[in-house]
Amino acid sequence: MDGSEKIDVILFYGTGGMLFLALAIIIFVVAYQRKMFSKQKEISQMELRVQKELMAAVILEKEKEQKRMAQELHDGIGSALTALKMSLIQMSIDKEEKKLINTMIKSISTDVRRISNELMPSILEDMGLQKAIENLTEQLTLSTEITFKYQADDLISEIYGEEVELALFRAIQELFNNIIKYANATEVCVKESREGNFYILSVIDNGDGFIPSEENFSKIGSLGLKNIRSRIQQIGGAIIYELKDPKGTTVNISLPIYEED
């Protein structure tokens, strides 16, 4: 083999080696990027899971505290007002003054019961979600300038347990509060329906119309929106906001229905 042939062989193998090395580097870089992407995705999922768990813990602690406060109001202040009313009967004071004090005690007792019920609705525990929503819409119709209506579906009553019903009721309360504060609505309707294997709870208003963005959820003071979404996610549901035509908002909360065997 003469000199020129040796050079050709060296160039051939050298070029081949460089191509192989370049290919190996490309494969390494691609594999490394995929690994980093997978790791980043895993970290993002872990962060999201931690956030959900943290929010769930906050909600659970809030529910415990509200239940404790409701019990304190009922057992403490409620009992004290009852005792005061009984003592009033024994007092030798002017009849009109006694009547006035009795009226004030009744008013305070009513406020205590209302606040206690808002903190932990006894009707929800005693009679279920549908009666609780019905009672809430009736109370708000009387206490606000908005007409609240509820269209219950008796065929899908009592399909969920206490935890799910409480989450749905709290979401309804928060949606109602937002409508009262910001929507400029005159009518609100709550509807229940079943679509296939899904339970749909819809809140429909004729207000200004609002669909929250991710920016809305991240704003300071948007705890109500976060709570609604977190509560629904914790029970395996989904919530969708839609604008109505010509005005208003429809909020659909959907939950899977698991049929018993």
C-alpha positions in Angstrom: 0.0 0.0 0.0 1.6 3.3 -1.1 1.5 6.5 0.8 -1.6 8.0 -0.9 -3.6 4.9 -0.1 -2.6 5.0 3.5 -3.7 8.6 3.7 -7.1 7.7 2.1 -7.6 4.9 4.7 -6.6 7.3 7.5 -9.0 9.9 6.2 -11.8 7.3 5.8 -11.5 5.9 9.3 -10.8 9.4 10.8 -13.9 10.8 9.1 -16.0 7.8 10.2 -14.7 8.1 13.7 -15.6 11.8 13.8 -19.1 11.1 12.5 -19.6 8.4 15.0 -18.4 10.7 17.8 -20.7 13.5 16.6 -23.6 11.0 16.4 -22.8 9.8 19.9 -22.7 13.4 21.2 -26.1 14.2 19.5 -27.7 11.0 21.0 -26.3 11.9 24.5 -27.6 15.5 24.3 -31.0 14.4 23.1 -31.2 11.7 25.8 -30.0 14.2 28.4 -32.6 16.8 27.3 -35.4 14.2 27.4 -34.2 13.1 30.9 -34.2 16.7 32.1 -37.6 17.4 30.5 -39.0 14.3 32.2 -37.4 15.4 35.5 -38.8 18.9 35.2 -42.2 17.4 34.4 -42.0 15.2 37.5 -40.9 18.2 39.6 -43.8 20.3 38.3 -46.3 17.5 39.0 -44.9 17.1 42.5 -45.2 20.8 43.1 -48.8 20.8 41.8 -49.6 17.8 44.1 -48.0 19.5 47.1 -50.0 22.6 46.3 -53.3 20.6 46.1 -52.5 18.8 49.3 -51.7 22.0 51.1 -54.9 23.6 49.8 -56.9 20.5 50.9 -55.3 20.7 54.4 -56.1 24.4 54.6 -59.7 23.8 53.6 -60.0 20.9 56.1 -58.6 22.9 58.9 -61.0 25.8 58.0 -64.0 23.4 58.1 -62.9 22.1 61.5 -62.5 25.6 62.8 -65.9 26.7 61.4 -67.6 23.7 62.9 -66.0 24.5 66.3 -67.1 28.1 66.1 -70.6 27.1 65.1 -70.8 24.8 68.1 -69.5 27.5 70.4 -72.1 30.0 69.1 -74.9 27.4 69.5 -73.9 26.0 72.9 -72.3 29.2 74.4 -74.0 32.3 73.2 -77.2 30.5 72.3 -77.5 29.0 75.8 -76.6 32.3 77.4 -79.3 34.2 75.5 -81.9 31.5 76.5 -80.8 31.9 80.2 -81.1 35.7 79.8 -84.6 35.4 78.4 -85.7 33.2 81.3 -84.2 35.7 83.8 -86.0 38.5 82.1 -89.3 36.8 82.9 -88.5 37.0 86.6 -87.4 40.7 86.5 -89.8 43.3 87.9 -89.3 45.9 85.3 -91.6 48.0 83.1 -93.7 45.9 80.7 -92.7 47.9 77.7 -89.0 47.7 78.6 -89.3 44.0 79.1 -90.9 43.7 75.7 -88.1 45.8 74.1 -85.4 43.7 75.7 -87.2 40.5 74.7 -87.3 41.7 71.1 -83.6 42.5 71.2 -82.8 39.0 72.5 -84.9 37.4 69.8 -83.0 39.5 67.1 -79.6 38.5 68.6 -80.7 34.8 68.7 -81.7 34.9 65.1 -78.4 36.4 64.1 -76.5 33.8 66.1 -78.5 31.0 64.5 -77.9 32.5 61.0 -74.1 32.9 61.6 -73.9 29.4 63.1 -75.7 28.0 60.1 -73.4 29.7 57.6 -70.4 28.4 59.4 -71.7 24.8 59.5 -75.2 24.3 58.1 -77.0 21.8 60.3 -79.6 21.3 57.6 -76.9 19.9 55.3 -76.0 17.2 57.9 -79.6 16.6 58.9 -81.4 16.6 55.5 -78.8 16.6 52.7 -77.5 18.8 49.9 -80.8 19.5 48.1 -82.6 20.8 51.2 -79.6 22.8 52.1 -79.4 24.5 48.7 -83.2 25.1 48.7 -83.0 26.7 52.2 -80.0 28.8 51.1 -81.8 30.1 48.0 -84.9 31.0 50.0 -82.9 32.9 52.6 -80.9 34.9 50.0 -84.1 35.7 48.1 -85.5 37.3 51.2 -82.3 39.0 52.3 -81.1 40.4 49.0 -82.5 42.1 45.9 -81.8 39.0 43.8 -84.2 36.2 43.1 -82.6 32.8 43.7 -84.3 29.7 42.2 -83.5 26.1 42.6 -84.5 23.3 40.3 -83.7 20.0 42.1 -83.8 16.6 40.4 -85.2 14.1 42.8 -84.0 11.2 40.7 -80.4 12.1 41.6 -80.7 12.9 45.3 -78.5 11.4 47.9 -76.0 10.0 45.4 -72.9 11.3 47.3 -71.5 11.2 50.8 -71.1 13.9 53.4 -67.7 15.1 52.2 -68.8 15.6 48.6 -72.1 17.3 49.6 -70.2 19.7 51.9 -67.7 20.6 49.1 -70.6 21.2 46.6 -72.5 23.3 49.2 -69.4 25.4 50.0 -68.8 26.0 46.3 -72.4 27.1 45.8 -72.1 29.5 48.8 -68.9 31.0 47.4 -70.4 31.4 43.9 -73.5 33.0 45.4 -71.3 35.4 47.4 -69.4 36.4 44.2 -72.6 37.0 42.3 -74.1 39.1 45.1 -70.9 41.2 45.3 -69.8 41.7 41.7 -72.3 40.4 39.1 -75.0 43.0 39.2 -77.5 40.2 38.6 -81.2 40.2 39.4 -81.8 36.4 38.9 -79.8 33.3 39.8 -80.9 29.8 39.1 -79.4 26.6 40.4 -80.1 23.4 38.3 -79.3 19.8 38.8 -79.2 17.3 35.9 -77.6 14.1 34.8 -75.7 13.7 31.6 -74.6 10.1 31.1 -72.6 9.0 34.1 -72.0 12.6 35.2 -73.9 14.7 37.8 -74.1 18.4 36.7 -74.8 21.2 39.1 -75.3 24.5 37.2 -75.3 28.1 38.6 -76.8 30.5 36.1 -77.0 34.3 36.6 -78.1 37.2 34.4 -75.3 39.5 35.5 -72.4 41.2 33.8 -70.7 37.9 32.9 -67.3 36.8 34.1 -64.9 34.0 33.3 -61.9 33.8 35.7 -58.5 33.6 34.1 -55.3 32.1 35.6 -54.3 35.6 36.4 -57.5 36.0 38.4 -56.7 32.9 40.4 -53.1 34.1 41.2 -54.2 37.6 42.4 -54.1 38.5 46.1 -57.7 38.3 47.4 -58.8 35.6 45.1 -59.0 32.9 47.8 -62.7 32.4 47.1 -62.0 31.4 43.5 -59.1 29.1 44.6 -61.3 27.5 47.2 -64.0 26.7 44.8 -61.7 25.1 42.3 -59.7 23.3 45.0 -62.9 21.9 46.6 -64.2 20.6 43.3 -60.9 19.1 42.3 -60.5 17.3 45.7 -63.8 15.4 45.2 -62.8 14.4 41.6 -64.9 17.0 39.8 -64.5 19.7 37.2 -65.8 23.3 37.0 -66.3 25.3 33.8 -67.3 29.0 33.5 -69.2 30.0 30.3 -70.6 33.4 29.2 -74.3 33.5 28.5 -75.9 35.3 25.5 -76.8 38.1 25.7 -75.5 38.5 29.3 -74.6 36.5 32.4 -72.6 33.5 33.4 -73.2 29.8 33.6 -71.0 27.8 36.0 -71.1 24.0 35.5 -69.8 21.7 38.2 -69.6 18.1 37.0 -68.9 15.0 39.0 -68.7 11.3 37.9 -71.5 9.1 39.1 -70.3 5.7 40.3 -73.1 3.2 40.0 -73.3 0.5 42.7 -73.0 -3.1 41.5 
